[in-house]
Amino acid sequence: MNIMLAENLFIGASLFIGAFIITSSSIFILKTYALKINFTDMPTKRKTHKIPTPLVGGIGMFIGFHTMYYIVEEIGYIKYFGIFISTSIILFVGLLDDWYKSKGKDMTALPKLILQVVAALIIYLSGIAFTGFKHPLTLEYVFLPSTIKLVVTILWILGVTTIINFSDGLDGLSGGLSAITTTVFFIVAIVKKESDAAIIAVILLGVIMGFLKYNKFPASVFAGDSGATFLGFLISVISLESAYKQVALLSLVVPIIALGVPFFDNIYVVFKRIRENRSVYIADSNQIHHRLVNKGLPPEHVVKYLYIVNLCFALSSIILFLTINFYSN
């Protein structure tokens, strides 16, 4: 093993461990305070938990991520502050939604959508965007017009953010699925030597593990809307910086396959809601995890089953990516 590789492994491990420790420590402190001010998810007929559960996972993950992100700060001034400001907006609107829910109310969907679009626009302006693809015959890079580039980037960010949020229905589910997907994008970033994306991914993995310490069954802390949208937003950013950077045409599907369970399940749910003339953003029990629980499967078994399915998607996406990468080089 050469010195350069050893140094990179040490840096990656340090970022992961640091993110894990800071996230888990922050959540440990925050959950006690959340119970005092009733910032909790209350049990309902639709939910599986039986006691009020703190909604501070998002805050803890934000602290853990940005502490380590600030320490390493190797991806450039504009990108650094672009990600910081945009994720701050995502966290704010998510916490506002969580606060409404803790009081038995629902936040209007339109303000949430507007703020999420603003956050996605900031990411685009910071230089993180879907810019184009390699032509399959000439292998020349095809740059998209600015308008199309903007629209595709924003739609992708909003889409990934939403599907990860929608998958947050059982203890450990959204966190585990996010960890699997982030690992795929980390591998893609390493292979493509996209150090910016690799750094963000390894920090996010540490953050997710620190959160899952409290969110695995039976959960003592929930991500809340703030945490689930924070995860989805950052996963979309990592994919734009790795899987969607200088890609061959066929490899455009790699990130979709990597998202696996949350992507295909929520595509089904959204179309079902549209077909039934219901709001896309109104929660129901059509997600696959709810359907499996309603069939009598224990929630913890459902989570493990969906982990396995998502791992299969993840491995398929990695094999597809490596195959395309091999033949295109």
N, C-alpha and C positions, 0 to 999 in steps of 0.2 A: 504494500500500500504506500503510495507516494505521500509526501508531506502535505501537498495541496489538498488531496482527497481527505486526509485525516483532519485537516483544519476545517474543511467544509462540513464533515460529519460532526465535529465537535461544536461548531457554530449552530448547526441545525438542531442538535440535541439540546444545547443550552437554551435556544429560543423556545423549543417545545416544553422543556421542563419549567422554564421561567414563566411561560404563559399559563401552564397548568397550576403552578403554585399561587400565582397572583390571582387568577380567576377563582380557584377554590377558596382561597383565604378571603377574598372580597365577598363572595356569596355567603360564607359562614358568618361574617359580620352583618351583612345586609339583611339576612333572613329574620334575625331576631328583631331588628327595627321594623321590618315590614309587618310582622305580627302585631306589634304595638300600635301601629297606625292603620291596621286593617287593610293593608295593601295586599290583598289575597284573592285567589280564585275560589269562589264559593261553590260548594257541591250542588249539582242539579241532577235531574233525572237523566240528562244526556251525557253526564260526565261520570267517570269511574271512581274518582277520589271521594273520600267520605268526610274529610275535614278541610277547613280553610288552608290553602297552601300559598306561601309567599310567591309573588310574581317578580322576583328580583334577578332571575337568571340573565336577563338581557343587560342589566346594569353591570353585573359581575363580569360578563363576557366582554363588554365594551371596555371596562377598566383593564382587564387582563390583556386584551388584544393591543390596545393603544399604548399601554406601558411598554410592552416589548417592541412594538412597532416604532415607538419613539427612540428607544435605545439603539436599534439597528439602523434606522433611517438611511437606507442605502438606495432608495428608488427615485430620489430626486425631489426637490422642494415642491414643485407644482403638484405632482402626483401625491406626495405625502399629505399636503394640506387638502387636496381634493378629496381623498379618501376619508380624512379626519372630519371635514365639514359635512360631507354627504352622510356618513354613518352617524354623525351627531344628530342630523335631521331625522334619519330613520329611527334612531333610538328615542328621540323626543316624541315623534308622532305615535310610536308604539307604546311608550309609557302613558301617553295621554289616553290612548285606547284602553290600555290595561286599567287605568284609574277609573274610567267610566264603567268598565266591566266589574270592577271590585265593588262598585256601588249599585250593581244590578241594572246598569244602563248600557246603551250601545252608542258609540261614536258614529257620526254620519260618515258615509264612505267617501264622499267627494273631497272633503279637506284632506283625508288620508292619501287619496290618489294624487292630488295636486302636489302635496309635499314630497311624495315618493318620486314623482316626475321631476321635480326640482332637484332632488338628490341625484337622480340618474343623469340629469343634464350637467350637473357639476362634475360627475365622473367623466362624461364625454368631453367637457371643456378642459379637463386635466390631462387629456391625451390618451385615455383608456377607452378604446372603441373597436367595433368590428369594422375593419377598413376595406376588406376585400378577400380575394382568394386566388390561388394559383390556377391558371388555365390548364385543364387536364391534358391537352395536346402539346401546347407550346411551353408549358411550365413557367410562362411569364406571369407576373403578379398583376391581377386585374383590380384596380382601385375603384371603389364605388363612388358615385357622386355624393357630395356632402350631405344633401338632404336625405338620401337613402341611408347613408351611413349613420346619421343622427337618429332616424326613425327606428332602424333595426337595433341599434345599441340600446335605446331607451326601452323598446318593447322586450328585448331579451332580459334586461335588468329587472323590469317590472314583473315579467313572467316568472323568472327564477325566484325572485323574492316572494311572490304570491304562492307558488306551489310548495315551497318549504314551509311557509306559514300555515298553509292548509293541512300539511302533514303532521302538524303539532297537535296530536289528539290522544296519545297514550304515553305513559311514562317511558322516557328514553327514546321515543321513536324518531322525532325530528332531529335530535342530536346525533343519534347513531347513523341515520341515513345521511346526514350532512357530513359526518366524519368519513364515511365510505366514499362519497362523491368527492370530497376535498382531497382524499388520498389519490384518487384517479388524476385529478388536475395537478397534484404535486408531482406525480410520476411523469405526466406529460411535460410539465415545466422543466424537470430535470433532464429528460431526454432532449428537449428542444433548447436546453441551456438558457431558459428564461429565468434568470436569477430573481427578478422582481417578484414574479408570480410564486416562485418556490418559497421565498421568504414569507410572503403573506400566508401561503398555504400551511407551512409548518407551524407558524404562530397560531393560526386558526385551529389547527388540529389539537394543539396543546390547550387552547381555550375550551374547545368542545369537550375534551377529556376532563378538564377541571369542572365543567358544568355537569357532565354526566355522573360525576361522583355524587351529586345530590339529586339528579333527575332520574337515575335508573330506578326500576321498580323495587320497593314502593317509593315514589318521589317525595322528597321533603321540600323541593323548590321547583317551580315551573319557569320555563323560558318566558312565557307571556308573549303577547303580540310583539313586544319590543325585542325579545330575544330571537324569536323565530324569523322575523323580518330582517334582523341584523345578520343572522346566519345566511339567509337566502341572498341578501344584498352582496355580502362579501364573496360568496361562492360565485355569483354572477361576475363579479370583478375579476376573480382569479381565472375564470374560464376565458374571459376576454383577453387577459394578459398571457394566457398559455395556450389553451386548446383552439382559440379563435384567432391566433396570431400567425400570419404567414402560412395559411393552411391550404392543402389541396382540396379540390371541390368535394370529393367523397368524404373527407374527414370532418366536414361540417356537421355530420350526424354524431360524431364521437361524444361531444358534450351532452347531447340529448340522451344517448344510451347511458352515459355515466350517471345522469340524474335518475334513471331507472324508475323505481316505484313511485316517487312523488310526481314525476313528469307524466307518466302514462295514466296513473290513477286520477290525477287532477284534470287532465284533458277530458277524461270520461265524465267526471263530476261536473265540470263547467258546461259541457255540451248537454248534459242531462238537465241542468238547471235552466239553460237557455231554451231547450225544447219544452220545458214545463212552464215557461214564462215566469221564472223566479229570478230574483237578484243573484248574480254570481257571488256576491260577497256575504250573503246571509248563510250562516252555518247550518248544516243539516247532518244527517247520519249516512250520507252516501259514500264517504271515503271508504276505501277497502278495509282499513283497520276497524271502523265502526261496523261494517257489514260482517266481518269475521267474528267480532265480539258478540254481535247480535245473534249469530248462529250458535253461540254457546262456548266458543273457545276462550280460555283464560287470557286476559290482556297481556300478561308477560309472555305467553306462548306466541301470541300474534306478533308481538314486537320481534321476537327471535326469528320467526318465520319470514317476516318482511326484511329483516337484516340479511338472511340467506338469499332471498330473491334479489335484493339489491346488490349483494356481492356478485351474484351471477351476471347481472347487468354490468357491474364495474369491470369484471374480468373480461367480458365480451368487448367492452369499449377499449380496454387496454390492448387486447389482441388486435382489434381492428386498427387502432392507432399505430401500433408497432409495424403491422403489415404494410399500411399505407406509407408510413415513414421510410420503411426499408426500400420499397419499390419507387418512391419518388426522389430518392437521393442517388 
